[in-house]
Amino acid sequence: MSDRLHLNLFTMNSVEHVSPGTWRREGDRSHEYTDREYWTDVARTAERGNFDAVFFADVRGIYDVYGGDRETAIEKAVQTPSNDPALVVPAMAEATEDLGFAITKSTTYNHPYQLAREFSTLDHLTDGRVAFNVVTSYLESAAANLGLDERMEKETRYERAAEFLDVCYALWEDSWEDDAVIRDADAGRYTDPEKVHSIDHEGEFFDVPGPHGSEPSPQRTPVIYQAGSSEYGRNFAANNAEAVFCSQPTEEGVVEYMEDVKSRAADAGRDEDAIAFFIGIVPVVAPTEEEAEAKYEALKESVDVESTLALLSGFLDMDLSELDPDQKVEHIETQAIQGTMNAFTQSDPDHDWTVREVAEFSGLGSTSPIVVGTPEQVADELVYWHEEVGVDGFNVKEAVRTGSLDDFVDQVVPELQDRGLFRTEYEGETLRERLYGEGQSRLPADHPARQ
């Protein structure tokens, strides 16, 4: 990894992402999520800010844990309605030249043969600018709608995910040799069949003979993102991830997580320093400190507590509405997002979070720190996390669409560039090169996909 900061925009192809209720603010563009022009505007702004990528979150199902029904999620637009993130990427890629796109896809509700083809296609169309954020999905409503009698247990979901990636890796890395496509018009031979191989995978979850249906794309394997915080998730990230999204809200929690995943990666035979760690931030920036504080107070008034509880209930796999607001949130091994649970029960041993505090803290950006101030003050905070804590980059979360991104690109990015901490132009051709340097479009030799 380079010493410079890395930045992604963290968003979702939906009305709301992780700041419930702010869609009601005057001038907010969240309702434009169905418009192609909205996403091309976002892409151009992110590229103007030299961001590595737009990182698309996604969810299967509706947050119906809260209150035992789905009415709150639907009425309050809690990540509902939403659209497929992958399908806006071609338009965004056409509007840009260098910006990357990280796309969340579930290994629980997809098939590796089909998904491998989809990502190869996107990697071709974007000239090597895509990443695969690997998730295992956790909502009961998703399981019911996608043909399962009940949600898979977390251990089974991660076992399936590991085999899923084994199949994808074989298709992406081993099926077609680099020079398989020869395009010999005189001989009438487009591809040398001797250089296209079956993968003959027979496993617990999948039988995939191959070969891959797509020729090698610029990166072959898309950049692998992951964000697991449970025991299963941490092992999965250590074995597979090139970039990891840390969801802990405290410095202590982030440090513990990074050290733990690095140690597991080293045990797996990987270079622990090759994994990039990103934390989420919610920037609230203005030219003066007074303006920034006023903006922050106004944003807090926009937060919808009922929506926040609905979102967090889905994250935590417990109905927070049934708890006393002053009740302490007790640690459990959740079948949903373990990182959110750990954030409020383990990351800061000296703080016992109540339901009320969790809701108040999470209204803007869920578990990520909120950074309020002038461009210089926001930059100072990012520099601290980068230089003192050791994170490699930030997933910038939106409190207002597209105002949060606009303000960050116009005010904070120039400050970071003036300090020599952030690129002033893109280097390399692919998303993997943005992370690791020119000439490194392929996975490193110690990654399991290359073994």
Sequence and secondary structure as in RCSB ss.txt:
>XXXX:A:sequence
MSDRLHLNLFTMNSVEHVSPGTWRREGDRSHEYTDREYWTDVARTAERGNFDAVFFADVRGIYDVYGGDRETAIE
KAVQTPSNDPALVVPAMAEATEDLGFAITKSTTYNHPYQLAREFSTLDHLTDGRVAFNVVTSYLESAAANLGLDE
RMEKETRYERAAEFLDVCYALWEDSWEDDAVIRDADAGRYTDPEKVHSIDHEGEFFDVPGPHGSEPSPQRTPVIY
QAGSSEYGRNFAANNAEAVFCSQPTEEGVVEYMEDVKSRAADAGRDEDAIAFFIGIVPVVAPTEEEAEAKYEALK
ESVDVESTLALLSGFLDMDLSELDPDQKVEHIETQAIQGTMNAFTQSDPDHDWTVREVAEFSGLGSTSPIVVGTP
EQVADELVYWHEEVGVDGFNVKEAVRTGSLDDFVDQVVPELQDRGLFRTEYEGETLRERLYGEGQSRLPADHPAR
Q
>XXXX:A:secstr
  SS EEEEEEESBS SSSTTGGGSTT  GGGGG HHHHHHHHHHHHHTT SEEEEE  SS    GGGSSHHHHH
TTSS SB  SGGGHHHHHHT SS EEEEEEESSSS HHHHHHHHHHHHHHTTS EEEEEE    HHHHHHTT SS
   HHHHHHHHHHHHHHHHIIIIISB TT EEEETTTTEEE GGGB    EE SS EE    SS   SSSS EEE
E   SHHHHHHHHHH SEEEE  SSHHHHHHHHHHHHHHHHHTTS GGGSEEEEEEEEEE SSHHHHHHHHHHHH
HH  HHHHHHHHHHHHTS GGGS TTSB      SS HHHHHHHHTS TT   BHHHHHHHHTTTTTS EEEE H
HHHHHHHHHIIIII   EEEEE SSTTHHHHHIIIIIHHHHHHTT S SS  SSSHHHHHH TT  S  TTSGGG
 
